[in-house]
Amino acid sequence: MDAKTAGGGIFLIKDGSFQEVFTPEDFTSEHKDIARAIEDFIKGEIISRGEEIETVNNELSRELMRKAGELGFLGIDIPEKYGGMELDKISSAIVAEKFGYGAGSFAVTEFNHTGIGTLPVALFGTEEQKLKYLPGLSSGELIGAFGLTEPEAGSDALNPLTTATPTEDGKHYLLNGSKQFITNAGFADIIFTYAKVDGKLFTAFIVEQNWEGISLDEEEEKMGMHGTSTRAYHFDNAKVPVENVLGEVGKGHVVALNALNMGRYKVGAACIGAAKAAFTEAVKYAKQRVQFGRPICEFGLIKEKISQMAIRLFASESMMYRTAGLIQSTLQGLDMGSDSAGTRTAEALEEYLIECSINKVYGSETEDYVVDEEVQIFGGYGYIHGNHPELAYRNARINRIWEGTNEINRLVIANTFVRRATKGTFDLMRAFARVSEEIEKLNSVDSDEPQTLDPQRRLLQIAKKVVLLVFGMAYQKHGKDLREEQELLGMISDMIIEMYAIESALLRGDKLLHGKRPERATIPIKMTKVLLHDSTERISSLARRALEALEDGESLRKHLTPVRRLIVSPPINTVSLRRDIAEEMIRYGRYPF
């Protein structure tokens, strides 16, 4: 990790700097070329297919995957020596976002394949396994699937009933069990699946779908993503060669969790793309739909919706590319074709697993918010099949469930902080002791400065101290047992998520303000001010609820007082700011950043 790279989760303790954060304004010409190439592919191959993309057609899916592979889109994360493009993690995020924007159900087929359907062997495979499988996965000749979930093991995915029993000659394992809700199962060639060796050692395996003893259920009939294949696997003494163990026996969790980290990040990026598409459609419709003699985009309550959607998009996009920059910084200078590349990449994903989970939660919930408001702006037409909002609404809902439900990811966020504090990675109690002494001496932020984000920065610093105070009190009271206080962990995670979103937006606004074209910062500054104003109320409420769960009597009153005094946004005219934001979006007809 270089000197400019902050460790995962450190944003809660240390203030970020706009000079260090990566934003979309930092895209290179190569990044922009990749974005345009994907847009051309989607326009030429996906959008022209219309509703055909939203119907399960495994032959079409395979055809499109091969075309995407020929253009290099499936091999972004794969080293050149194995047939990939070997591009950076910024490019990987761009690919996920662009497919999310315009590829409909096919986006799920693509990002499941390139994420959890390829990364296990790319990160943890032996040289022989990589040479055997990665060229085909990169070209689209082979399609990957990820078989972790079971009928009785969903969120508790590391405790499967599927078993792997060594044969007497020691050359194979016999897999027995079932996996369900598996994306791409209907036409996959490779399954990265998991079982307990001898009923106790959780282990990853590379399984070829055409092997004897593997069968499939019929396609699931789903609420959304109708164009994706989703089926269940059944293993009945499926014979897997011992050389197809992925990683070490008993270390399957290392493979699964690191693949899921990147998968969560890709889901967050795809959600942002889908939300941008929904936003564009909503603004376009609002400009065209005339009621009471004028376009509905001129009505205040519609402007309020447009502004809030744009604010959420700005925060989501800022935090997503900030995270991509952090991961990429840890890999800078690494030879991706070296023997250590997979391990180093897995370490980077592990380092930033907090940020990956935050992106998944915030990205998917932003998409849900935007598509819901898109339906509302369309009114009755938004509820009718064949119009964009109806499909977007149904397709969005799955993103809060897969790659770990958002509830599980909230626990991951807080529990990772707890685990790192226990190991000494974070000196949480030292930070707690410091803010406990400082909190009474802090002054609230009473006034705004319209042209800068300085008041917002001061308020963010105060809010971080309050979150550390609450987190430290919770850890002091419960210690390692804090993991069992899920309601409390949920509140802490929600505050941490708000911190990362606010700071990412603020740093991006500052970077624009100090850039070559500071006039481009005008709307981002206004968006950040409104974001922090609204987030302050949520943080204050969460902090109070957490304190009420931790203390009572005089001690509670003592700690509630500074929270109520300090976590208050300076007075700003959010109505006027929202109108300005909405009018800029309406003028462009889309999200313009």
N, C-alpha and C positions, 0 to 999 in steps of 0.2 A: 504494500500500500504506500503510495507516495505521500509527500508531506501535505499536499493539498486535499487529500481524500479523508473525509471524516468517517469514522467507523460507524457501523450499522447502529441506529438508534441514538447516536450521540447528539442528534439534533435537540433532544429533550433537555440536555444539560448544557450544551455549547451552542451559542448563536452562530448561524450560518453567515456567509459572506456572498454577495452577489458576484464577486470576482471568481468564486470557486464553483458556482452552480452552473449546470448545463441546462440550456433552454432551447426551444425550437429555433430561436434566432441564431443559434450557433451551428445550425445544419451546414454541412459542407456541400459542395457541388455534387459529390457522390451521393450523399443522402437525398438530395433533391432529385437526382436522376433516378434513384431507386423508387422514390415516391411516384414520379411521373410514369415509370414503366409499369408499376402495379396498377395505377389508375387506367392506363391504356389497356392492360390485360382485362381488368374488370369490365370496362366499357365494351370491349370487343367480344369477350367470351362469356361473361356472367349476365350483365344487365340485358343483353340481347336475347337471353333465354327465357326471360320473364318468369312466369309461375312454374316453369319446368324445374327451376333451381329449388323450388320449395316442395318438391315431390321426391320421395326416395327413388333414386335411379342410380344404382351402383355402377352401371356401365358408364353413365355420364360423369359421375364423380371420379371414376378412375381416369377417364379421358382428360378431364380438366386438371387432375393432379399431375398427369404426365406433362401436360402443356406448361403448368406452373413450374414443374421440375426442369423442363427444357430451358426456361427463362431464368433459372437459378433461384427462384423464390423459396424452394423447399430446402435449400442448402445454405442459407444465410449463416447459420451457426456451426456448420460442418467444415472442418479443415479441408484445404484444397487437395491434400494428398489422398483424401477419401471421396473426392468428387464434389466437394462443396465449394461455396463462395468465400468462406472464411472472412466474413465481414464483422463489423463491431456490433455491440449490443444496442447502439442507437439505431442501426439499420434494422435489427431484429424487431425493435419496438415499432418502427415506421411500417414495416411489413404487416405486423399484427393490427395496427391502427387502420391502415388502408383497406385491408381485407374486411375489418369490422365495419368500415364505412359503407362499402358498396356490394359486398359479396353475399349478403343474406346468409342462408343456411350453410352455404359452401365455406364461409369463413370458419365455421366450427370444424368442418372436415379438415381444413388446412391447418388451423393452429393446434388442433389436437395431434395431428400428424407431426408437425415440426417441433412441438413442445414435448408433451409426455409420451408421444408415439415415436420419438427419435432420440431425445436427449439421454434416456437411460444408457443406451449403448455408446452414444457419443461421449458421455462423461465417464462412464465406469467400465466400458467394454475392454477386453484384452485386445491386443493388436490383431489377432486372428479374427475376433468377433467384429471389430471395426472394418477390416478389409472385406469381410463376408457380407455385412449388412448395410454399412453406411452409403456406399455408392448407389445402391438401389433405392434406399430411402431418400437420398438427395435428388435423384432423377425422377422419382415418382413411379419407377418400375415396381418398387415394393411399397406397400402401404402399412403404416404402423398403427397399433392400438395399444391401449394401456388398461390392463385388467386388474384393478385393485378392489373395487367395491363388491361386496357379496350380499346376498339376501339378509344375512344376520350381522353384517359388518359394514356399516356405512361410514359414519363419522369415526367409529372405532376400527379404522381400516387396517391397523397394524396388528390386529388380533383375529386373523382369518380362520375359517374352518377348513379351508383347502389344505391338503397335506401333500408332502413330497416324500416318498419312501424309496430309499436306495435299493436297487436290484441286488441280487446275490453276487453277481459278477462285478459289482461296483462301477459299471459303465453307464448306468442310466438312473434317473429318478422316475417313479411312477406318480403322476399328479392325479389327485382325485378331489373334486369339489366343483363349485360353480362361481362364476363372476357375472355381475349384471350391470345394466345401464352402460354398456361399453360402446363408446363412439367409434365409428368406422368398422365395427365388427362384421358387417355384412359383406365387406369386400377387402378386409385387411389380409395381409400376408404374414405379418409378424405381430406377436402379442408379447408385450412386456408384462409379465404377471408375477404373482407372489404367493408363496405357500410356506407352511411350516415343515421343515425337514424333521422327520421323526416326531412330528406333532409339537415341536417347541422352538426350532430355530428359524425365525422369519427370514426368508431368502427370496431373492429376485431371480427370475428365469427368463430366457429368451425362448419363446415357443413359436414354431411355425404352424400356421393355422391348418395346413393340409395334412398334418400328422394324424395317424390313427389314434382314436380315442378322444377326439375333440369334436363336439357337436354344437350346433347353434339353435337357439329358440327363434321364433318368428320376430319380425320387427315390432318394436314397441310403438304404440299409438300415443303420441305425445301432445302436450298443450301447444308447443311451439317447435321451432327448428325442424319442421316436417321434412326438409330435404336431406337431413342427416340420417345415416344408418345407426340405429341404437338397438343392440341385441344382447342376449345373455349367452355366455359360454358355459359348457359343461365338460369337465375333464373326467374321463372314465379310464383309469390306468393309462393315461397319455404318457408315452415313453419319451423322456427328455434326456438327451445326452448330457453327461456331467460337464462337458466343455461348454454347455449353454447356461451354466450358472453365471449370473451377472454379478460381478463384485464377489464378496466373500460370503460363504455360508454363514447364516446368522446375522448378516449385516444388510439385509434387504431394506431396512428402514432408511439407511443412508442413501440408497438408490431412489427409493420412492419419494422421500421428503425433498431431496434436492431437485428432482424432476418436477415435483409439485410447486416448488418455489418459483421456478421459471414459468411453469404453467399458469400460476396465479398472476404473475406479472403480465404474461401475454393476454390473459383474460381481461385484465384491467385496461390494457392498451386497446384491445378489440372493442371493449365497451365504450371507450372514448370515441372511437371511430363511429360506432353505431349511434351514439348520442349526437354527434355532430351531424350525421345524416338526418336524424329526426328533427334536429333544430332547424336545419336548412328547409326541410319540408314545412315545418310549422310557420316559419317566417314567410316563406313563399305563399302559403295559403292565406296567412293573415293580411298580406298585401293585396291579395286578389279578392278576398271575400268581402262583399259590400253589405253592410247592414245600416239602417237608419240614414242612408244616403252617403256613407263614407266607408273606406276600408276599415276593417276591425283593428288593424294594427295601430290606428290612431287613438283607440280607446285606452284609457289609463290602466285598467286592470289587465288588458292584454299586454301592454308595455311592461307591466310588472312581471308577468310570466316570462316574457322574452328576456328581460334583464336577469332574472334569477337563473334561468337556464344557462345564459352566457357566463354568468359568474361561476356557476358550478363547473362548467366546461373549462374555464380558464384555470381554476384551481386544480382540477383533475389532470389536465394536460401538463401543467407546470410541475406537479409532483411526479408524474409518470416519467417525463424526460429527465428530471432531476435524478430520479432513481437509476435510470439507464446510464446517466453520466457517472454516477457513483460506482456502479458495477463495472463499467468500462474502465474507469480509472484504476481499479485494482488489477485489471488484466493488461494494462498498458505495457507494451514491450514483450509480452509473453509470446513465444513461438507456439501457435495453436497446433502445429503438427508434432510437437514434442511429446514425450511420454508423460510428462507431468501436466499437460494442458488441461486434461479432463478434471484432474484433482484440483488444480488451481481454480478452474471455473466453478467447480462445486463449492470450494471454499468461499469464493466471492458471493455466490448465491446464498450460502449459509450466513455469511456476514450481514447481508442485507435482507434477511428473511422477514424482519419487522417491516421494512419498507415495501417488500413485495406483497405482504399480506395487507398492508394499508392500501396499496394501489388497487388490489382486488376488491376490497370492501368499498372504498370510496368510488372507484370507477363503476362498479356494478350498481351501486345505489344512485350514483349520478345518472347513469343511463335510465334506470327505472323512473327517476324523477322527471327526466326530460321527455321520455316517451309518454308518460302519463299526462304531462302538460300538452304534449303534441295532440293527444286524443282530445283533450279539453278544448284546445283552440279550434280543432276541426269540428267540434260539436258532434252532431249525429253522424256526419259523414266519417268521423274518426272511428266509429263503432262498426262500420260496414266493411265486410270482406271485400278485398280488392283495392282498398285505399291504404296508403303507407302506414298510418298510425295503428291500424288493427293488427297488421303483421308485426310491426316493430314492438308493440306492446306484448304480444304473445312470445315473441322470440327473446325478449329481454329477460323474462322472469327466471330462466334457468341459471343465469349468471350469478345469482346470489346463492346458488345451491352447489354447483360442481366446483371442483378444485378445492374442496373444503368449504362447507357452508360459511356464510359470513359470521355466524355465531362462533364456529370453530376458529375462524381466522381472528376474531376478536380475542379469544382466549390465547391463541398463538402469540399475538402482539404483546399482551401483558405478561404472559408466562415466560416469554423469552427475556423480557426485562428482568423478571424475578430470577430466572435461572442464571443470567449473566451477573446479576447483583450477588447471588449466592456464591458464584465462582470467583468474584472479584473483578470481573471485566468492567462492570460499572460500580463505582463507589456510591451506591444509592444513599446509604446512610450518612455519608459525609456531605453529600449534596443536600440531604434532608436537614442535617444539623445547621448547615450554612443558611438555608432559606428560613429555617425556624427563627434564627436570630435576626434576619433581615426584614422579615415580613411586616413587623410592626412599624419599621422606620420608613417603609416605602410610601411614596405619594401617588395618588391616583392621577390618571391622565385626564385633565379637565377640559382641554380645548384642542381643536383640530387645526391643521395647517393644510389648506386646500391643495397646494402645489407639491407637497412632499408626503412621504410615508413615515416621517419621523415619529409622530404621535402613535401611529399604529405599531411601529417597532418597539416603542417603550411599553405599550400595552401588551404586546406579545411576550416581551421579557417578563413582565409581571405575571402573566397567565402561566408561563412555564414554571415560575416559582410556586405558584399555587398548586399546579399539578404535581410537582415534586413534593410539596408539603403533604398533599393527600396521599400520594403513592408511598412516601416514607412512613407516614402514620399507619397505613395499612400493612406495610411490610414489618414495621416495628411490632404491631399487635399480633399478626398472624404468622410471620416468618415464612417458612416453606409451605405451611398449611394455607397460605393465601391462595394457592392453586385451587383449593376447594371452595373458595368464596366467589362463585362465578358471577353473581350479580354485581359484586364490587369490582371484579376484574373487567366486566363489561363497561362499567362507568369509566374506569381508568383508561381502558382502551379507546373509548369514544373521545375522551379528552386528548389523548395522544394523537389520534387521527386528526382531530381539529388542529392541533399544533402543527403537524406536518403540512396540512393543506394550506393553512394561513401563511406559514413561513415560506412555503414554496411559491405561492402567489406573490408575496411581498418581495422576495428576492428577485423574482422575474421582473416585477414592476420597477424595482430599483435598477436592475441591469438595463432595462429599456431607457430609463430616465438618464442614465449615465452613458448611453451609447451614442452612436453617430447621428441618430435621428430621435432626439428626446421627445419630439412631438408625438411619436407613436406610443409614448407612455401615458398619455392623457386618460384614455379609457381604462387601461389596466390599473392605473392608480385609483380611479373611481371604483372599479370592480373590487379591488383589494380592500378599500375602505368599507364598502357595504358588506363584503364577506366577513371582515373582522367584527363589524358592528353586530351582525347577526350571530356569529359564532360566539361572541362574548356572552350573550344571553344563555346559549346552550352550555358553555363551559361553566358559568356561574351556577346554573341549575344542577349540573352533574356533580360539581364540587360540593355543593350543599347536601345533595342526596348521599354522597359518599361519606361525608363527615357525620351525617345523622346516623349512618349505619355503623360508624366506628365509635362514636362517643355520645355522651349525654350530659346533662347538668351543666355545671359551670365550665367544664373543659370544652364542651360543645359550643357554648356561647362565646368563649374566648377565641376559638378558631373560626367560627362563622363570621365574626365581626370584620376581620380583614378581607375575607372573601367578598362580602357584600360591599365593602368600601372600595376595594381595588379592582374587581372584575366588572368594570362598568365602562362602556365605550364613551369617548368624548361625544358631545352632541353633534350630530351631522344630519343634514336634510336628505335622508335616504330616498324620499319620494323624488326629489329633483335629480339626484345621482342616478337613480334607476331609469328615469326618463331619458337622461343623456345616454346611458348605456344602450337602452333599447333603440333609440333613434339611430345610433351608429350601426347597430345590427341590422335594422330595417333598411338603412341606406345601402349597406353592402349586400343584403339579402342572404347572408350566411354568417357563420362564425369566422371572423377575418384574421385571427391570429395564428 
